[in-house]
Amino acid sequence: MKTRGKMGGKTDLDRVVAYIPAEWKKELEQWAQTEERSVSWVVSKLIDKALQERRMQHPSSKVVNMR
């Protein structure tokens, strides 16, 4: 199971690519800069939160928790 990335280098996490509007990208970049994090980290946290909420709504779904 892939669970943990490495700061500033290669990671053992899987990659997901998404196409988003330029406005979203700018907003995510500003958010990441404010948090002193990468855009990837911010998006990962948003996905994690959305999946947690989905699991609460659909508890019968079999999903592996990364944390």
N, C-alpha and C positions, 0 to 999 in steps of 0.2 A: 504494500500500500504506500502511495506517495503522500507524505505528510508535511514535510518541512522544507522551505527554501533556504537559500544561503544569501546573505546580504552582499550585494555588489559583485556577484559572480554567477557561475552556473547554478542552476536549480534542478531539483528532481521533480518539480511540479509540472503538470501538463500545461500546454499553451492553448489558449482560446483566442480566436481573432474575431473582432466584431467591427462592423462599419457603423459609425455614428455621425450625426450632424456636427459640423464644425463648432457650433455654439456649445454643444455638450462637451466636446473636447476641451474647449477653452475654459469652461466652468470646472471641469475635472482637474485641469492643470492648475487653476487657481486654488482649488481646494487642496490638492496635493502639496502645493507650495506652502500654504498656510499651516498644514499639518507636518511639514518637513518630511514628507513621504513621497513615494513615486505614484504616478497615476495608476500603475498596475496594482499597487497596494490598496489604493482607495477603491478601485473597481472590485478587487477581490473581496474587500470588506462589505461592499454593497451586495455582491452576489451571495456571500455567506449569510447576511441578514435576511435577504429575500428567501433563500432556501430554508432557513430556520422557521420563518413565518409560514412558508408553504407546508413544512412538516407538521406544524401545529394545526393547520387547517386540514391536512390529509395524513393523519397519523399512520394509516395502513401502507403508505408508500415506503418501499424499501430503498433507503438511501444511506450511503456510508458517510458518516460525519468525519471531516478531516481533523477536527480538534479533539 
